[in-house]
């Protein structure tokens, strides 16, 4: 926008306004003068018409009323005053300076009343305004009085020139003010234009300060187009960001869910060592409400010295954040639990950033118990192994020291028994170990039970005879074949028979029997021994469980694995062991095995 | 002076039998018990000069028996020998807390036990304040 153009326009406008105002003023003044002239003329004619002729003209002497009228009205606009007849002949007259009385006849209806007319300019005289009327004094016939005034011309305005000039000057002086104001108002617009140009086409070099409104609008349009494009772009970006945000939120929620559903409890420490995150599992593990943990000082909630020590390693001045540490402890607030807490620094970006510390709290109660059970097991087994060794050592010493024949025989027998006991223990231990590690997988074949039972009977016979026991075998003529692992089953059977012999009475009997029963084959080992008290019956198949024999007259060596192993083996064959016992009368252990109908052509071993 | 009285407590009949033979041969009077309850019953009948007990026993075990025997007979500070195959140190702590109580390592040699007892009674005989008592000849 060019300011000097505005300036020119302003000046022109001012001039036009001045001209208009002056013209209006002039016209108005003329009108008012014309009105004055008329009032004067009409009034003059009316007053003169009533005056007697003699007074008007004073009979040719100077100093009549007309002369006085001339003297009174000598202000330039008064032209003349005449007394004449209708044809225009003049009887008496007075005339102003430079004015001539025109000899023009009056209009036809002049005698009827007062009138007025304009006489056009002629002979170098200006136009005249004439008022006329019939004279009341008819002594000299019908006469008319005529008064002429100069038509007000522009010359009469000369007196107002100074006022008009001052007015014009005042109006003209407004122009620079308006110009300055406009300029002032335009400055931001100009700046806006420049800015718009820069915004709209930053690369376009527009030399020359040729900005005007058109360019501003053009710039504005360009800018608006570009801004529209930008806004669309930004909206798209915002949409993308929202989508990204949702994705991030989803990912974050997923991660959080994963963290929450971890079986271990998680604690996250910020680099200052305060807990910023605790997963839901922490609460039941430590027995401390969540809201007491997060964002609270560690000392205020942590009542486990071991855990507090671990967390303290990652906070304060003595930070040891580079390495991971672990600690095991039993939580104070939760009974019977054993926890393992491991802390490791959380670092990203190849170790350059540290997010704090991650503490994983794991429930290791089961492992702890298993380890304890393992320790107990080792202690138990070593005790079980040492006991026969102890007895063997003592009897060996007695054997060396004693010459008595009966003692020597007894020693040798006991030593042999104890060796057998140790051997059985070691064998059973190995089997239990295999069973528990799952490496004992039964090779099930269809086996004729008759042979197996007969073998077991043959093996038990010599042991029983040494204790004055009878062993009976009771088999039906026909026995269904079953699918079992022969070697494993022999162990189970032997353990039952060994028990039956061991806990028997001299002169008693052991019966090994089998029978078909519905869909099962039942193999039973019946003894006439001391029986098992009802209180013990439920636990008799537990590992290492041995019936208390404190009041038994004769002690029998045992290790509490035989029945456990037998039951486990039968269970491995999907069978069950049933105990039927009466203290003082005897016990019957029955193995129930399902009969599996033989597939056609299956080999029977 | 009557013979020295020894109370053997163990749930292993073979151990009781061998130790009884070995000690009786030395002239001691030997009583045996299968667990703590039987031992307390035997003590109620007649107090021993020495109590020899196993730790692991069905019924009342040695760990319960020994402090109970001490508490029941505070005026009778007989020697208690505890037979154990446990080598764990915490198994010893409770016994250390008892006065006049010592350990016997398993496997236990009857000869060593006999020697240990004769040392004990010899020391007892030479201690002032105790009238010398005849030591049984081997």
Interface residues (C-beta under 8 A of the other chain):
Chain A: X379 X382 X383 X386 X387 X389 X390 X391 X393 X394 X395 X397 X398 X401 X402 X407 X414 X418 X546 X548 X549 X550 X551 X554 X555
Chain B: X11 X12 X13 X14 X15 X18 X19 X21 X22 X34 X35 X37 X38 X56 X57 X58 X59 X85 X86 X88 X106 X107 X108 X109 X110 X111
